[in-house]
Amino acid sequence: MVPPVVGGPAAGGPAAGGPAAGGPVGGGFVRAAREGDAASLARVQVASWRSGFAGIVPEELLASLTGSEAESVWRDRWREAITNPPTSRHRVLVAVLEEASGSPPRPVVGFVSEGPATDGDRWPGTDGELYELRVAPELAGNGHWHASRLLHAAADTLAEDGFRTVSMWVLAADAALRQFLESAGWAADGARGELDVGVSVPVLRLHAAIGHAALGE
């Protein structure tokens, strides 16, 4: 079952606009999201949609999904997800650039949201889900590095919360994200669906075991 939303703070959805290939350049780290990060999460999210849905959905529809009004809505939803999550096992983690001593805070460049699996054929007690995995598309080659850090951090927190497996819905057309996950040991499990964003977009589900090489560890 694929919820009829484009991802979201506490709903399963595909992460459009996967990480680009490349090597580590510069410093950075992953931490738990804070209330003040909500605007940055919304900014990264709509930028990712703008890149990932280009050529897949009509331009007019894409503009409505990634405009200032939509970004404002997602900012409020992310703030709620961060400050008032449905359960203690719903988490949002952010990737930020390294801060130099005395410098202003660096921007959020990516994020992952996770929690219990939402699909009817999964058991939320032990099956987890990545609802979103996004990195700012303007990072180009560095995106793969930040996405890897987010995936590692997600594996750690999912294991701490007692999950044994994890799944994620991705756009069927998002070859970059699929290849990234498959390179970390994930595999398609045969589940497919249609994402309703005003038009139907094919999606498929990948899964992995937690605590093994399947999460890039």
C-alpha positions as CSV (number, residue, x, y, z in Angstrom):
1,M,0.0,0.0,0.0
2,V,1.4,3.4,-1.0
3,P,-0.2,6.4,0.8
4,P,-1.4,9.1,-1.7
5,V,1.1,11.7,-0.7
6,V,4.6,12.6,-1.9
7,G,6.5,11.3,1.1
8,G,6.1,13.2,4.3
9,P,7.2,13.5,7.9
10,A,5.3,10.4,9.1
11,A,3.9,8.8,6.0
12,G,5.5,6.3,3.7
13,G,6.4,7.7,0.3
14,P,9.1,7.6,-2.3
15,A,12.1,9.8,-2.1
16,A,12.3,11.4,-5.5
17,G,15.6,12.8,-6.6
18,G,18.1,10.3,-5.2
19,P,21.8,11.0,-4.4
20,A,24.1,11.7,-7.2
21,A,27.3,9.7,-7.5
22,G,30.5,11.1,-6.2
23,G,33.1,11.1,-3.5
24,P,33.5,12.8,-0.1
25,V,34.5,16.4,-0.3
26,G,34.4,18.6,2.8
27,G,33.2,17.8,6.3
28,G,29.8,17.1,7.8
29,F,27.9,15.1,10.3
30,V,24.4,13.8,11.1
31,R,22.3,14.8,14.1
32,A,18.7,14.7,15.3
33,A,16.5,17.3,13.6
34,R,15.6,20.4,15.7
35,E,12.5,22.6,15.5
36,G,14.6,25.3,13.7
37,D,15.5,22.9,10.9
38,A,11.9,22.7,9.6
39,A,12.3,25.4,7.0
40,S,15.5,23.8,5.7
41,L,13.9,20.4,5.4
42,A,11.1,21.8,3.4
43,R,13.6,23.7,1.2
44,V,15.5,20.5,0.5
45,Q,12.3,18.5,-0.1
46,V,10.8,20.8,-2.7
47,A,14.2,21.2,-4.4
48,S,14.5,17.4,-4.6
49,W,11.0,17.1,-6.1
50,R,11.8,19.8,-8.6
51,S,14.7,17.8,-9.7
52,G,13.3,14.3,-9.3
53,F,9.9,14.8,-10.8
54,A,11.1,16.8,-13.8
55,G,10.0,15.1,-17.0
56,I,7.7,12.7,-14.9
57,V,4.8,15.0,-14.1
58,P,3.5,17.9,-16.1
59,E,5.3,21.2,-15.6
60,E,2.2,23.0,-14.3
61,L,1.6,20.3,-11.6
62,L,5.3,20.3,-10.7
63,A,5.2,24.0,-10.2
64,S,2.3,23.7,-7.7
65,L,4.1,20.9,-5.8
66,T,7.3,22.9,-5.4
67,G,6.0,26.5,-5.1
68,S,6.3,28.8,-2.1
69,E,2.9,27.8,-0.8
70,A,3.7,24.1,-0.9
71,E,7.1,24.7,0.8
72,S,5.3,26.6,3.6
73,V,2.9,23.7,4.1
74,W,5.8,21.2,4.4
75,R,7.7,23.5,6.7
76,D,4.8,23.4,9.2
77,R,4.4,19.6,8.8
78,W,8.1,19.0,9.4
79,R,8.0,21.2,12.4
80,E,5.1,19.1,13.8
81,A,7.0,15.9,13.0
82,I,10.1,17.1,14.8
83,T,8.4,18.5,17.9
84,N,5.5,16.2,18.2
85,P,6.2,12.8,16.5
86,P,3.5,10.1,16.5
87,T,5.7,7.8,18.6
88,S,9.2,7.8,20.1
89,R,10.3,5.5,17.2
90,H,9.5,8.2,14.6
91,R,12.7,10.1,14.0
92,V,14.0,12.8,11.7
93,L,17.8,13.1,11.2
94,V,19.6,15.8,9.3
95,A,23.0,16.0,7.5
96,V,24.8,19.3,8.0
97,L,28.1,20.6,6.9
98,E,31.0,20.9,9.5
99,E,31.0,24.2,11.4
100,A,34.2,26.2,11.8
101,S,34.9,27.6,15.3
102,G,33.0,30.8,15.8
103,S,31.2,30.6,12.4
104,P,27.4,30.7,11.9
105,P,25.5,27.4,11.8
106,R,25.9,25.5,8.5
107,P,22.8,24.7,6.5
108,V,21.0,21.4,6.5
109,V,22.0,19.6,3.2
110,G,19.9,16.4,3.6
111,F,17.6,14.5,5.8
112,V,16.1,11.1,6.5
113,S,12.8,10.3,8.3
114,E,12.1,6.9,9.7
115,G,9.8,4.9,11.9
116,P,7.5,1.8,12.0
117,A,6.5,0.3,8.6
118,T,3.2,1.6,7.3
119,D,2.4,-1.2,4.7
120,G,-0.2,-3.8,5.6
121,D,2.2,-6.7,4.8
122,R,4.8,-5.4,7.3
123,W,4.8,-5.8,11.1
124,P,5.5,-2.3,12.6
125,G,6.9,-3.9,15.8
126,T,10.0,-5.2,14.0
127,D,9.8,-3.8,10.5
128,G,11.0,-0.2,10.0
129,E,10.6,2.2,7.1
130,L,12.5,5.1,5.6
131,Y,9.8,7.5,4.7
132,E,12.2,10.0,3.1
133,L,15.8,10.1,2.2
134,R,16.8,13.4,0.5
135,V,19.9,15.4,-0.2
136,A,20.0,18.9,-1.7
137,P,20.3,18.3,-5.5
138,E,22.7,21.2,-5.9
139,L,25.4,19.3,-4.0
140,A,26.1,17.2,-7.2
141,G,28.9,14.7,-6.4
142,N,28.9,15.3,-2.7
143,G,25.3,14.1,-2.4
144,H,26.3,10.4,-2.4
145,W,28.5,11.0,0.6
146,H,25.9,12.8,2.7
147,A,23.3,10.2,1.7
148,S,25.7,7.4,2.9
149,R,26.0,9.2,6.3
150,L,22.3,9.5,6.6
151,L,21.8,5.8,5.7
152,H,24.4,4.8,8.4
153,A,22.7,7.0,11.0
154,A,19.3,5.6,10.1
155,A,20.6,2.0,10.5
156,D,21.9,2.8,14.0
157,T,18.7,4.5,15.2
158,L,16.5,1.8,13.7
159,A,18.5,-0.9,15.4
160,E,18.3,1.0,18.7
161,D,14.5,1.1,18.3
162,G,14.3,-2.6,17.9
163,F,13.7,-2.9,14.2
164,R,15.1,-5.8,12.2
165,T,14.2,-4.9,8.7
166,V,13.7,-1.7,6.8
167,S,11.9,-0.8,3.6
168,M,11.5,2.2,1.4
169,W,9.3,3.2,-1.6
170,V,11.1,4.9,-4.5
171,L,10.1,6.2,-7.8
172,A,10.5,3.5,-10.5
173,A,12.1,6.1,-12.7
174,D,14.6,7.2,-10.0
175,A,17.5,5.0,-11.2
176,A,20.1,7.0,-9.1
177,L,18.4,6.3,-5.8
178,R,17.7,2.6,-6.6
179,Q,21.4,2.1,-7.6
180,F,22.6,3.9,-4.5
181,L,20.4,1.6,-2.2
182,E,21.3,-1.5,-4.2
183,S,25.0,-0.7,-3.8
184,A,24.4,-0.7,-0.1
185,G,22.9,-4.2,-0.2
186,W,19.2,-3.3,-0.6
187,A,17.0,-5.2,-3.0
188,A,13.5,-4.8,-4.6
189,D,11.0,-7.1,-2.8
190,G,8.5,-7.3,-5.7
191,A,6.0,-4.8,-4.3
192,R,4.9,-2.1,-6.7
193,G,2.3,0.6,-6.7
194,E,1.2,4.0,-8.0
195,L,1.8,7.3,-6.3
196,D,-1.0,9.8,-6.8
197,V,0.4,13.3,-7.2
198,G,-2.3,14.5,-9.5
199,V,-1.0,11.9,-12.0
200,S,-0.1,8.3,-11.3
201,V,3.6,7.7,-10.9
202,P,4.9,4.1,-10.7
203,V,6.8,3.3,-7.5
204,L,8.5,0.1,-6.2
205,R,9.7,-1.0,-2.7
206,L,13.2,-2.0,-1.7
207,H,14.1,-3.6,1.6
208,A,17.1,-4.6,3.7
209,A,18.0,-6.3,6.9
210,I,19.2,-4.1,9.7
211,G,22.6,-4.5,11.3
212,H,24.2,-6.2,8.3
213,A,25.9,-5.1,5.1
214,A,22.5,-4.4,3.7
215,L,22.6,-0.9,5.3
216,G,26.0,-0.1,3.9
217,E,27.8,-1.0,7.1
